[in-house]
Amino acid sequence: MEYKITQMVGDESCRYVLANGGHKPLVVIGVNPSTANESKSDQTMRKVMGFAERNGYDGFVMLNLYPQRSTDFSGVHGERNEGLHQKNLEAIRSFFETHNQLDVLAAWGEKIGKRSYLKDCLRDIVSVLQEGERRVTWMQIGALTNTGHPRHPSRPGYNCGLGTFDVVRYLEKGR
């Protein structure tokens, strides 16, 4: 799969949506955006493209629980910036307004537990993605981590494959 970005919503400080088009894209939810933008990829995006291509997708849409860019997670806000969160939800809602079916890869890894607000961000994103009549199929890479989180795509090998992910149960457990 070629890294050819068809849409990026955001700037150098925040990224809301990064899309590589396609008629059947894999929607991926990470934890926070790093360096990938409309002209250059990064390790995570290369792995996302590999998982997408190996599983029959012709593109990807990268989303994140929180849109603040940081190459070092310790730089992510200690408390949620409500304006950034609402812009993230608006961008996601707008991007998917014409989609009636989504395949979503849960891919935030252990870092969801490093900021107390990230689970609430996930709840809100799940609500937006499941609005209306839209059918959403949730997936994960391989098995959950030992602490019960879906794996981040940069670490596991492609042989782990994609399996179903029960997002409702995950949210109920309150990890």
Buried (B, 14 or more C-beta within 10 A) or exposed (E): BEBEBEEBBBEEEBBBBBBBEBEEBBBBBBBBBBBBBBEEBBEBBBBBBBBBBEBEBBBBBBBBBBBBBBEEEEEBBEEBBEEBBEBBBEBBBEBBEEBEEBBBBBBBBBBBBEBEBBBBBBEBBBEBBBEEEBEBEBBBBBEBBEEEBBBBBBBBEBEBBBEEBEBEEBBEEEE
